[in-house]
């Protein structure tokens, strides 16, 4: 009997040890020295502060604050102009971290300027992974009620989008991922976000302005940029 008990205790000990050593999915996605710094690009009528929740979560998972950069820009100007700022911010992040590539996470209209940067400003060589959260990649009817240059560019069938989406929608080296929600409420149609050649995910019922702060989406995005 004592021998059986000893064997049982040994088996339990081995099993518990194996569970403790095996990394959980969350652990597997935490920061490592090979993780890329991340640039965050907000959408129309917003600012860098929209990323506060997501940035704090990345920091909690080990990303140094120096590797996480968000910036604000004039959301009325052309996305082509903002794309130049995206390039400047990428270069600043690479210079300050010593990294060779960055990941870019975008919300809404931020996806358009960053895609322009990748396609038309030779940014692809500097970016590893690109994320669009509720991006109007093929336009949205919501843009019909505003009249700035950026809004006109977001309209379904705009000249800007026709050029941006011509040929390969996911060009170059970067790996592309998109998240969309059936409850978005701003991007109409919802499938406007989908890009040919990207990993396209349906986020469930999440409001447009909550895509950056939703905990489930954060976990999926973190794993996507840090596999």
VENLIN-V664873 format. One record per residue. N is the residue number from 1. RES is the residue in three letters. PHI is phi in radians with two decimals (NA if undefined). Layout:
N	RES	PHI
N	RES	PHI
This chain:
1	UNK	NA
2	UNK	-1.09
3	UNK	-1.15
4	UNK	-1.10
5	UNK	-1.09
6	UNK	-1.10
7	UNK	-1.14
8	UNK	-1.11
9	UNK	-1.09
10	UNK	-1.13
11	UNK	-1.10
12	UNK	-1.10
13	UNK	-1.06
14	UNK	-1.10
15	UNK	-1.12
16	UNK	-1.11
17	UNK	-1.09
18	UNK	-1.09
19	UNK	-1.13
20	UNK	-1.17
21	UNK	-1.41
22	UNK	-1.11
23	UNK	-1.23
24	UNK	-1.36
25	UNK	-0.95
26	UNK	-1.14
27	UNK	-1.11
28	UNK	-1.13
29	UNK	-1.77
30	UNK	-1.34
31	UNK	-1.09
32	UNK	-2.33
33	UNK	-1.03
34	UNK	-1.58
35	UNK	-1.18
36	UNK	-1.42
37	UNK	-1.14
38	UNK	-2.17
39	UNK	-1.85
40	UNK	-1.90
41	UNK	-2.13
42	UNK	-1.37
43	UNK	-1.84
44	UNK	-1.10
45	UNK	0.96
46	UNK	-2.32
47	UNK	-2.75
48	UNK	-1.04
49	UNK	-1.16
50	UNK	-1.11
51	UNK	-1.67
52	UNK	-0.96
53	UNK	-1.15
54	UNK	-1.13
55	UNK	-1.10
56	UNK	-1.11
57	UNK	-1.23
58	UNK	-1.07
59	UNK	-1.09
60	UNK	-1.11
61	UNK	-1.64
62	UNK	1.88
63	UNK	-1.25
64	UNK	-1.09
65	UNK	-1.04
66	UNK	-1.19
67	UNK	-1.74
68	UNK	-2.11
69	UNK	-2.26
70	UNK	-2.11
71	UNK	-2.47
72	UNK	-1.86
73	UNK	-2.61
74	UNK	-1.33
75	UNK	-1.44
76	UNK	-1.59
77	UNK	-1.32
78	UNK	-1.03
79	UNK	-1.12
80	UNK	-1.17
81	UNK	-1.21
82	UNK	-1.09
83	UNK	-1.03
84	UNK	-1.14
85	UNK	-1.18
86	UNK	-1.00
87	UNK	-1.07
88	UNK	-1.13
89	UNK	-1.19
90	UNK	-1.05
91	UNK	-1.11
92	UNK	-1.11
93	UNK	-1.20
94	UNK	-1.12
95	UNK	-1.15
96	UNK	-1.35
97	UNK	-1.81
98	UNK	1.37
99	UNK	-1.34
100	UNK	-1.73
101	UNK	-2.55
102	UNK	-2.11
103	UNK	-1.82
104	UNK	-2.11
105	UNK	-2.02
106	UNK	-2.18
107	UNK	-2.16
108	UNK	0.93
109	UNK	-1.06
110	UNK	-1.01
111	UNK	-1.20
112	UNK	-1.30
113	UNK	-1.13
114	UNK	-1.25
115	UNK	-1.16
116	UNK	-1.08
117	UNK	-1.04
118	UNK	-1.15
119	UNK	-1.46
120	UNK	-1.91
121	UNK	-2.03
122	UNK	1.03
123	UNK	-1.47
124	UNK	-1.04
125	UNK	-1.24
126	UNK	-1.81
127	UNK	-2.14
128	UNK	-1.62
129	UNK	-2.28
130	UNK	-2.24
131	UNK	-2.21
132	UNK	-2.07
133	UNK	-1.79
134	UNK	1.05
135	UNK	-1.49
136	UNK	-1.43
137	UNK	-1.10
138	UNK	-2.13
139	UNK	1.65
140	UNK	-2.54
141	UNK	-1.15
142	UNK	-1.07
143	UNK	-1.31
144	UNK	-1.26
145	UNK	-1.72
146	UNK	-2.20
147	UNK	-2.27
148	UNK	-1.24
149	UNK	-0.98
150	UNK	-1.09
151	UNK	-1.14
152	UNK	-1.05
153	UNK	-1.17
154	UNK	-1.46
155	UNK	-1.27
156	UNK	-1.01
157	UNK	1.46
158	UNK	-1.15
159	UNK	-1.06
160	UNK	-1.03
161	UNK	-1.20
162	UNK	-1.05
163	UNK	-1.24
164	UNK	-1.10
165	UNK	-1.66
166	UNK	-1.22
167	UNK	1.23
168	UNK	-1.40
169	UNK	-1.33
170	UNK	-2.26
171	UNK	-1.34
172	UNK	1.42
173	UNK	-1.38
174	UNK	-1.01
175	UNK	-1.66
176	UNK	-1.85
177	UNK	-2.44
178	UNK	-2.22
179	UNK	-2.20
180	UNK	-2.35
181	UNK	-2.31
182	UNK	-1.19
183	UNK	-1.85
184	UNK	-0.94
185	UNK	1.48
186	UNK	-2.08
187	UNK	-1.52
188	UNK	-2.25
189	UNK	-1.37
190	UNK	-1.03
191	UNK	-1.26
192	UNK	-0.99
193	UNK	-1.22
194	UNK	-1.10
195	UNK	-2.11
196	UNK	-1.15
197	UNK	1.65
198	UNK	-1.75
199	UNK	-1.46
200	UNK	-1.80
201	UNK	-2.07
202	UNK	-1.62
203	UNK	-1.44
204	UNK	1.62
205	UNK	-1.64
206	UNK	-2.34
207	UNK	-1.15
208	UNK	-0.93
209	UNK	-1.39
210	UNK	-1.91
211	UNK	-1.09
212	UNK	-1.38
213	UNK	-1.92
214	UNK	-1.17
215	UNK	-1.15
216	UNK	-1.16
217	UNK	-1.09
218	UNK	-0.97
219	UNK	-1.05
220	UNK	-1.19
221	UNK	-1.16
222	UNK	-1.02
223	UNK	-1.20
224	UNK	-1.12
225	UNK	-1.46
226	UNK	-2.40
227	UNK	-1.16
